[in-house]
Amino acid sequence: MDKPQSRSLLYWVLEYTRIFKQIKWKNDRVRGNEAYVPTDVEHVANILTHGVWILPSVFCATSLYRESDVYYEAYASVIYGTALVLLFSVSTVFHLVSFAYKDSVWREVLHRMDRGVIYIFIASSYTPWLVLKEVPDSGWVIHLRWAVWILAGLGILYQQLFHERYKLLGTLIYLAIGIGPSVCIYEMTDVSGVTELKYGGAVYVLGLVFFKLDGRLPLAHAVWHLFVVVGATIHYQSGDDVPVGGAPAEAGAIGAVASPPGGSARRLRAYCRRAILRARCSGLTRQRLLRVVPFRVVPCRSVSYRDVS
């Protein structure tokens, strides 16, 4: 009785082994600046490795916004959350179109968008740290808040002008923009969470190795996608715990700002005026005030920081 069963099990093992060997896991490596053409299996892997993270990224983005207590937190959460969703969504749509419509003009358009979103995501990954962490107002680091976006814009411009023409140079630009702004950690007075920031960056850099192994390693691009997922998860967890620099002392300077009153809009505007007046008496700038005023109070546009006296 055992012999037929053992033969049956051996048969199916050999059959699945044969099928596995028949699968084309990768195509030949391309030369120069030619675009690599993935196999069907690689296409599916590329779609799934980012596609399954679209909904979780939407959930994470909305959670960041809902957990925001002050204006700067809401500002940083919207930027990072939007870029996170775009990263996985654009990548998935691009690989889906590449698989279904290999010669479509939309493939070229989406490929450019996919490469451009990487620059946006790099800049957005730094935004929570540059906005929420306490840095010297007179130092050079404070200018990175806008400089990192200029670098991202220049990277996108280069990508559009020289799309797929100088691949090695493009990768080096990714590295420069991704690693360069990290020197800001040496100017931060609060280094909590910086270790996770380093780990996430290291994961991205290591993943770039697989990004360049198309045609050499089966499913190399899908592996790169997984490194992106891990790096983004580490940065999300560390960024979610980034405290607002200087918030406790400044909150004490302007009173119970964290508890805005309910009721009419007139009452809320009066609250805003009192908070701003106390902030000015304490010597706080508008930017410092936005670190501690609940962001739902900020839309009181009729209350001007300069006009309150």
C-alpha positions, 0 to 999 in steps of 0.5 A, spaced: 500 500 500 505 504 501 509 503 494 504 506 490 503 512 494 510 513 494 510 513 487 505 518 486 508 523 491 515 522 487 511 523 481 508 530 483 515 532 486 518 531 479 512 534 475 513 540 479 520 540 478 519 540 471 514 545 471 519 550 475 525 549 470 520 551 464 519 557 467 523 563 464 525 567 470 529 572 467 531 575 460 538 576 458 542 582 460 541 588 456 547 592 453 549 600 454 542 604 456 537 599 453 531 598 457 531 591 460 525 587 458 522 583 464 519 576 463 512 575 464 513 572 471 518 578 473 512 583 471 507 579 475 512 580 481 513 587 480 506 588 480 504 584 486 510 587 490 508 594 490 501 593 489 499 589 495 502 595 499 497 601 496 491 600 501 496 599 507 500 606 505 493 609 504 491 607 511 498 609 514 497 616 510 490 617 513 493 615 520 499 620 520 494 626 519 489 624 524 494 623 529 497 630 528 496 635 534 499 641 531 500 645 524 507 642 523 505 635 524 499 635 519 503 639 514 509 634 514 504 628 515 500 630 508 506 631 504 509 624 507 503 620 506 501 623 499 508 621 497 508 614 500 501 613 496 504 615 490 510 611 490 506 605 490 500 607 486 504 609 480 509 604 480 504 599 480 500 602 475 506 603 471 508 595 471 501 593 470 501 597 463 508 595 462 505 588 462 499 589 459 501 594 453 508 593 452 508 598 446 503 603 449 505 610 449 502 610 456 508 605 458 513 611 457 509 616 460 508 612 466 515 610 466 517 617 467 512 618 472 515 612 476 522 615 476 520 622 478 516 620 484 522 617 487 525 624 487 519 626 490 519 620 495 526 622 497 524 629 499 518 627 503 522 622 507 526 628 509 520 633 511 518 630 517 525 630 520 527 637 517 520 640 519 519 637 526 526 636 529 529 642 533 534 645 529 538 652 530 534 658 526 541 661 524 544 655 521 544 652 514 540 646 516 534 650 516 534 651 509 534 644 507 527 644 508 526 647 501 533 646 498 531 638 498 525 640 494 529 644 489 534 638 489 528 633 487 526 638 482 532 638 479 533 630 479 526 630 476 528 635 470 534 631 469 530 624 469 525 627 464 531 630 459 535 624 459 530 619 460 534 612 460 540 615 457 545 615 462 543 610 467 549 609 472 549 617 472 541 617 474 543 612 480 548 616 482 544 622 482 539 618 486 544 616 491 547 623 492 540 626 493 538 621 498 544 621 502 546 628 502 541 631 506 542 626 511 548 631 514 543 635 517 542 630 523 549 633 526 545 639 527 539 636 531 539 637 538 534 632 539 537 625 536 531 621 538 529 616 532 536 618 528 538 610 528 532 608 525 533 613 520 540 611 518 537 604 518 532 605 513 537 609 509 541 603 509 536 599 506 534 603 500 542 603 499 543 596 499 536 595 495 539 599 489 544 593 488 538 589 486 535 595 482 542 594 477 541 587 477 536 586 472 538 580 467 543 578 472 539 575 478 531 573 477 526 577 479 531 583 481 527 588 480 521 585 485 527 584 490 528 592 489 521 593 491 521 589 497 527 593 499 523 599 498 517 597 502 522 595 508 525 602 508 519 606 507 516 602 513 522 603 518 522 611 516 514 611 517 515 608 524 521 612 526 517 618 523 511 617 526 515 618 533 518 624 531 516 629 537 515 636 535 522 640 537 521 645 542 513 644 543 513 643 551 516 649 553 513 653 547 506 650 549 507 653 556 509 660 554 502 661 550 498 657 555 493 652 554 493 652 547 493 644 546 485 645 548 482 650 543 474 651 545 468 649 542 462 653 540 462 658 535 467 661 530 467 668 533 469 664 540 475 660 536 477 667 533 478 670 540 481 664 542 486 665 536 487 672 538 489 671 545 494 665 543 497 669 538 498 675 543 501 671 548 506 668 544 508 675 541 509 677 548 513 671 550 517 672 544 515 667 539 515 667 532 509 665 527 513 659 525 514 657 533 507 658 534 505 653 529 509 648 532 504 648 538 497 651 536 493 645 534 492 645 526 485 645 526 485 652 529 490 655 524 485 656 518 482 662 522 485 666 517 481 672 519 486 672 525 493 675 523 499 674 527 502 681 525 495 685 526 495 682 533 498 687 538 
